[in-house]
């Protein structure tokens, strides 16, 4: 595949943009390639600068549940922009979207909008500390909650393949106040509470971690976290920036039947525009300024264009009762098809799936935490990614990321993807034989 224009665009970007990209995973370093520069997207398709088209399974890292350039969303964006891009004052759009989110997400009584998932998790952690008067936060190895200092300790996502998870610039004091535990190890959480009595403000967790690849909780694990937090007076924070409105109408918390104290959201609630939110119990949220002493602010929080895009996206979701069933069926069709191809070519693999998101690990053992994820074959994944890219399929460019389907994907495109995987592995096996 010829990518001359993308290569030239990357060289240009490196002259003025740090690293040539504005988010590390886009550099494709984890798969040993130069980044592909896109110029447009439509439905389930992406189009690059060199004229190639790709079936997209990144979907702006899960944000585009409805696909690229959905008519209702683009129409809402254009209409909002015509009225003005930002005011620095409240608008009714903020209340409309807040009411819609609260009506669909079980835990949220009050919320506040911000401009990114990182802002949402950072603010939720500060609020938990302010509400409880305690200093420590529990997180889990491989879970990525954005790039605030408290969370870049045994982090997942791009931190696993760029630099070190314990990022330089994080102070020892911050590290001391962050307790990092292995995911899915219930006894470890109990021991942490016993060793830090009266010190833990909150446990923050991706209910379905998606930044070491997709990892699923063991039966009863999330409920155990909820019970421990209640017993010890700590808050439970569900980071649903990825899973919120992705795995179900009410997120992972609706699927699991658990109501956390605080929830962070992003991605889908902005319909592809920069947005985040954090919310939960009314008494906790009442501690935020101007009502309470915990300060948080943002010039572009509740931006009217992002609010309009979010309203349009959630409006489509609310009106389509069968949406998530269709997405689940399509994702199962894809993962079953990919699994059959890999078995046929004698490729060891494990597939973790939840709703319309999945990760295919090249390993023979179950993957339930960071340690087991890291045992997967990264070299084979890089070769697989490249072979699929050559055949017009754009997968997550790292073995430690999730893939996403959208409402725009069709059964025919799923079958085309499976056929591309078959051709890719035939090519890889033949190359290995040579």
C-alpha positions, 0 to 999 in steps of 0.5 A: 500500500502506497502512503506517500501523502501520509508520510509527507504529512507526518514529516510536516507535522513533526516539524511543529507538533511534538512527536508529530501527533496530538495523542501518542497512540496515533503515531502507530509506534506500537505496530511499527508503522508511520501514521495514516492521515485521514481526510474524511469519514462516512458511516463505517468508512474512513478515507486517507490522504492517498485515496484509500478507504478503510472499514473503521473499527476505531471509531474515534476510540469509541466515540462514534456509536452512530458512525462517521458524519451521521446526518442528525449529528452533523445537522445539529452541529451546523445549526448550533455553529450558526448561532455561535460557537461559545458564549462563556455563559450558561445555555439551555442546551446544557440542561437539556443534555444533562437531563437526558444523560441523567434519565439514562444513566442509573447513578447520576442525580447531578452532573457537570460537563467538562471538555475531556475524559481526563478532566472528568476523572481528574475532577471526580478524584478531587471531588472524592477527596474533598467530600471524604476529607481523605487523601488516597485513591485506589486504581488498578494496574492497566486501567487508564483514566486520562493523563492527570498525575494521579492516574499515570501510575501503572497506567494502560492505553498508550502508556503501555507502548510509549515511554513508561507507565510511571510517567516522568513528571509525576511527583513522589507525593502524588504517587504515594497517594495513589494505591495501584492494585491488580484488576480482578483481585478482590482480596487485594482490595480488602487488604488495601482498605485494612492497611489504609484505614480512614485514608482511602477517599475513592476506588476508581475503576473502568468497570470493563477496562479497555486500555490494556485491551478489553478485560472483563470483571470476574463474576461478583468483582464489581459488586465486591468493590461497591460493598467494600467502599460502602463499608469503609466510607469511600466513594466508588467511581466508575470511569465510563468514558468508554463504556458509557452509552457504548455497552448499553443504554445505561452503560456498564453500570446498567448491565451489571446492576451496580450504582456507583457513587460517581460516574465519569463520561465522555466520547459518545455524549459529545457525538465525536466532539470534545466533551466529558462529564462527571456526576453521581450522588446529589450530596457529593456533587453539592460539594462543587463550587459555587455551592461547595468548597471543591473548585472546578471550572472550564472556559469551554465546559458545556460548549454549545456545539458539543452539547448539540452533538451530544443531544442529537446522538443520545436522541437517536439512541433513546429513540431506537430500542433495538440499537444495542441488540443489533450492535451486540449481534453484529459484534458477535458475528464479527468476533465469531468469524475472526475466531474461526479464521484464527482457529483455521490458521492455528493462531492462538487467540483469546477474544474478550467482548462486551456489547459493541467492543472487543479485543483479540489477544494472540495468546492461549491463556485467558486475559483478566488483568494487565499481567495476562494481557502483557503475555500476548504476542505483540509482534504477531499483532503488529503483523496482523494490523499491517496485513489488515490495513493493506486489505482496507480494515483499520483496527486499533493500532495497538494490542492494548486497545479495544476495537469498536463497532457502530450502528453504521456497520452492516453484516456485509461489512462484517463478512468483508472484514472476516474475509480480509482476516482470512487473506491476511493470515494466509499471507502471514503463514506463507511469509513465515514459510518463506 
